[in-house]
């Protein structure tokens, strides 16, 4: 089973679309755990509206922020595959089945789909004209930080409970870059596989944490003058190309899942 955690606080504007994207999954091979921070804007009314209509349970209580809420949700989880989906993002209807199909054999501990973006109205688009692959040695060095190399899209990523526990779980001291810190911990134990399937998308709108990149980068390792020069002359991408040529981790879905 897959356990998907959604942290939320005053998310009434987008939460219903997030819930419907899970309710619309073609396989009920998951549980959805919504962790609310005592919202006051109608969020709880939306949650109650869908309670009992699909595999969802929820809790509403004060917390120390998004990552503390996510960590709490994973402590409640019963599945052997984990993911989190923020309250303003959405899955595609085949997301959970595809990831279960990829990860059920135990070889793949961590997998991500094709990076995709939504605008505020929910219109999706793919920002790259190729599938992103991630070189394991460079993951271990923390280079997939959005500065040296590309980001890892959190909402399209799934991982095993075993990997999450081996990595020590989320470090809730971080308020912005907790996902980046988790990826660095995962990379010490397993490579990140990419698949050629669109799984989810990141919604871009005002008021989200990603609108404050300075605070996010402040929780990453320092990026100094030397790193800027290396980036300017493409050194990081040359290293990535060389490492991926030696060892790319990729899972291709050859045909549409039977849904």
C-alpha positions as CSV (number, residue, x, y, z in Angstrom):
1,X,0.0,0.0,0.0
2,X,1.0,3.6,-0.6
3,X,0.7,6.2,2.1
4,X,0.4,9.8,0.8
5,X,0.5,12.7,3.3
6,X,-0.9,16.1,2.6
7,X,0.0,18.9,5.0
8,X,-2.5,21.8,5.0
9,X,-3.2,25.1,6.7
10,X,-5.9,27.5,5.4
11,X,-5.7,25.8,2.0
12,X,-9.4,26.0,1.0
13,X,-8.6,27.6,-2.3
14,X,-6.8,24.6,-3.7
15,X,-7.4,21.6,-1.4
16,X,-10.5,20.3,-3.0
17,X,-8.7,19.8,-6.4
18,X,-5.9,18.0,-4.5
19,X,-8.4,15.7,-2.8
20,X,-10.2,15.0,-6.1
21,X,-7.0,14.0,-7.8
22,X,-6.6,11.3,-5.2
23,X,-10.2,10.3,-5.1
24,X,-9.9,9.9,-8.9
25,X,-7.1,7.4,-8.8
26,X,-7.8,4.3,-10.9
27,X,-6.6,2.0,-8.2
28,X,-7.5,2.3,-4.5
29,X,-4.0,1.0,-3.5
30,X,-3.3,3.9,-1.2
31,X,-4.3,5.8,1.9
32,X,-4.4,9.6,2.0
33,X,-3.5,11.2,5.3
34,X,-4.3,14.9,5.6
35,X,-2.6,16.7,8.4
36,X,-4.2,20.1,9.1
37,X,-2.7,22.8,11.4
38,X,-6.1,24.1,12.8
39,X,-7.3,25.9,9.7
40,X,-9.9,28.7,10.0
41,X,-10.8,29.2,6.3
42,X,-13.2,26.4,5.4
43,X,-10.4,23.8,4.9
44,X,-12.0,21.5,7.5
45,X,-15.4,21.7,5.7
46,X,-13.8,20.5,2.5
47,X,-12.1,17.6,4.3
48,X,-15.3,16.5,6.0
49,X,-17.1,16.7,2.6
50,X,-15.0,13.9,1.3
51,X,-14.5,11.9,4.5
52,X,-15.6,8.3,3.8
53,X,-15.7,8.6,0.0
54,X,-12.2,7.3,-0.6
55,X,-9.3,5.9,1.6
56,X,-8.7,9.1,3.6
57,X,-8.1,10.0,7.2
58,X,-7.2,13.3,8.8
59,X,-6.1,15.1,11.9
60,X,-6.3,18.8,12.8
61,X,-4.1,20.2,15.5
62,X,-1.4,22.8,16.0
63,X,2.0,22.0,14.6
64,X,5.4,23.6,14.0
65,X,5.0,24.0,10.3
66,X,4.8,22.0,7.0
67,X,7.6,19.6,7.6
68,X,6.6,18.8,11.1
69,X,3.1,18.1,9.8
70,X,4.5,15.8,7.1
71,X,6.6,13.9,9.6
72,X,3.6,13.4,11.8
73,X,1.6,12.0,8.8
74,X,4.3,9.5,8.1
75,X,4.3,8.4,11.7
76,X,0.6,7.6,11.2
77,X,1.2,5.8,7.9
78,X,0.6,2.1,7.4
79,X,1.9,1.7,3.8
80,X,5.3,0.4,2.6
81,X,5.6,3.2,0.0
82,X,5.5,6.9,0.9
83,X,4.9,10.2,-0.8
84,X,3.6,13.6,0.1
85,X,1.4,15.8,-2.0
86,X,1.0,19.5,-1.0
87,X,-2.5,20.8,-0.8
88,X,-2.1,22.9,-3.9
89,X,-0.8,20.1,-6.1
90,X,-2.5,17.3,-7.9
91,X,-1.8,13.7,-9.1
92,X,-2.7,12.3,-12.5
93,X,-5.2,9.5,-12.4
94,X,-2.6,6.8,-12.9
95,X,0.0,8.1,-10.4
96,X,-0.4,5.5,-7.5
97,X,-0.8,2.5,-9.8
98,X,2.2,3.4,-11.9
99,X,4.5,3.9,-8.9
100,X,3.2,0.7,-7.3
101,X,4.0,-1.2,-10.5
102,X,7.5,0.3,-10.7
103,X,8.4,-0.3,-7.0
104,X,6.7,-3.5,-6.1
105,X,9.7,-5.7,-6.9
106,X,11.9,-4.0,-4.3
107,X,14.7,-3.1,-6.6
108,X,13.6,0.6,-7.0
109,X,13.6,2.3,-3.6
110,X,13.0,5.8,-4.9
111,X,11.5,7.0,-8.2
112,X,10.3,10.3,-9.8
113,X,8.2,11.1,-12.8
114,X,8.5,13.7,-15.6
115,X,8.7,17.2,-14.0
116,X,5.5,19.1,-14.7
117,X,4.0,22.5,-13.7
118,X,0.5,23.7,-13.1
119,X,-0.5,27.4,-13.3
120,X,-2.8,28.8,-10.7
121,X,-5.9,27.6,-12.7
122,X,-4.6,24.0,-12.8
123,X,-3.4,24.0,-16.5
124,X,-0.4,21.6,-16.8
125,X,2.7,22.0,-18.9
126,X,6.0,20.1,-19.0
127,X,8.9,22.6,-18.6
128,X,11.6,20.4,-20.3
129,X,11.8,18.8,-23.7
130,X,13.5,15.7,-22.3
131,X,13.3,13.4,-19.3
132,X,15.5,14.4,-16.4
133,X,17.9,11.7,-15.1
134,X,19.8,12.0,-11.9
135,X,23.4,10.8,-11.4
136,X,23.8,9.0,-8.1
137,X,27.3,10.2,-7.3
138,X,26.1,13.8,-7.8
139,X,23.0,13.2,-5.7
140,X,25.3,12.1,-2.9
141,X,27.1,15.4,-3.2
142,X,23.9,17.4,-3.0
143,X,24.3,19.0,-6.5
144,X,20.6,18.7,-7.5
145,X,19.8,21.9,-5.6
146,X,18.3,24.1,-8.3
147,X,21.6,26.0,-8.5
148,X,24.3,23.6,-9.7
149,X,21.8,21.2,-11.3
150,X,18.0,20.8,-11.6
151,X,15.6,20.4,-8.7
152,X,14.0,17.1,-7.8
153,X,10.3,17.4,-8.1
154,X,8.9,16.4,-4.7
155,X,5.3,15.9,-5.7
156,X,6.2,13.4,-8.4
157,X,8.5,11.4,-6.2
158,X,7.7,8.2,-4.2
159,X,10.0,6.1,-2.0
160,X,9.9,3.1,0.3
161,X,9.3,3.2,4.0
162,X,12.5,1.2,4.3
163,X,14.5,4.0,2.6
164,X,12.7,6.7,4.7
165,X,13.6,5.0,7.9
166,X,17.2,4.3,6.9
167,X,17.6,8.0,6.1
168,X,16.3,9.0,9.5
169,X,13.1,10.6,8.1
170,X,12.5,14.4,7.7
171,X,14.6,16.8,9.6
172,X,12.0,19.2,11.0
173,X,14.5,21.8,11.9
174,X,14.3,23.0,8.3
175,X,11.3,25.1,7.4
176,X,12.0,25.6,3.7
177,X,14.5,23.1,2.3
178,X,13.4,20.0,4.2
179,X,12.8,18.2,0.9
180,X,16.3,18.9,-0.4
181,X,17.8,17.7,2.9
182,X,15.7,14.5,2.7
183,X,16.9,13.8,-0.9
184,X,20.5,14.2,0.3
185,X,19.9,11.6,3.0
186,X,18.1,9.2,0.6
187,X,21.1,9.5,-1.8
188,X,23.4,8.0,0.8
189,X,21.4,4.8,0.6
190,X,19.9,4.4,-2.9
191,X,19.9,6.0,-6.4
192,X,16.9,8.0,-7.7
193,X,15.2,6.3,-10.7
194,X,13.3,8.4,-13.3
195,X,10.4,7.2,-15.3
196,X,8.9,8.4,-18.6
197,X,5.4,9.0,-17.0
198,X,3.9,12.2,-15.9
199,X,2.9,11.6,-12.2
200,X,2.0,14.9,-10.8
201,X,2.6,18.7,-11.1
202,X,3.8,21.6,-9.0
203,X,1.3,24.5,-9.0
204,X,2.8,27.9,-9.3
205,X,0.9,30.7,-7.5
206,X,1.5,33.5,-5.1
207,X,1.9,33.0,-1.4
208,X,3.7,29.6,-1.5
209,X,7.0,28.8,0.2
210,X,8.8,28.5,-3.2
211,X,8.1,32.2,-3.7
212,X,10.8,32.9,-1.2
213,X,13.9,31.2,-2.8
214,X,16.3,33.1,-0.6
215,X,15.0,31.4,2.5
216,X,15.1,28.1,0.8
217,X,18.7,28.6,-0.3
218,X,19.7,29.8,3.2
219,X,19.0,26.2,4.4
220,X,21.2,24.7,1.7
221,X,25.0,24.5,1.8
222,X,26.6,27.8,0.9
223,X,27.0,28.5,-2.8
224,X,30.1,30.7,-3.1
225,X,32.1,32.5,-5.8
226,X,33.9,29.3,-7.0
227,X,30.6,27.5,-7.4
228,X,29.2,30.4,-9.4
229,X,32.2,30.4,-11.8
230,X,31.9,26.6,-12.2
231,X,28.2,27.0,-13.0
232,X,28.8,29.8,-15.5
233,X,31.2,27.7,-17.5
234,X,28.9,24.6,-17.4
235,X,31.2,22.4,-15.3
236,X,28.4,20.8,-13.3
237,X,26.4,19.8,-16.4
238,X,29.6,18.3,-17.9
239,X,30.1,16.3,-14.7
240,X,26.4,15.2,-14.8
241,X,26.7,14.1,-18.5
242,X,29.8,12.0,-17.8
243,X,28.3,10.3,-14.7
244,X,25.0,9.6,-16.5
245,X,26.8,8.1,-19.4
246,X,28.3,5.6,-17.0
247,X,25.2,4.8,-14.9
248,X,21.7,6.2,-15.6
249,X,18.8,4.9,-13.5
250,X,15.7,4.9,-15.6
251,X,12.5,2.9,-15.7
252,X,10.5,3.0,-19.0
253,X,6.8,2.2,-19.0
254,X,6.5,0.6,-22.4
255,X,2.7,0.7,-22.6
256,X,-0.1,2.4,-20.8
257,X,-1.0,0.7,-17.5
258,X,-4.2,-1.4,-17.6
259,X,-6.5,0.9,-15.8
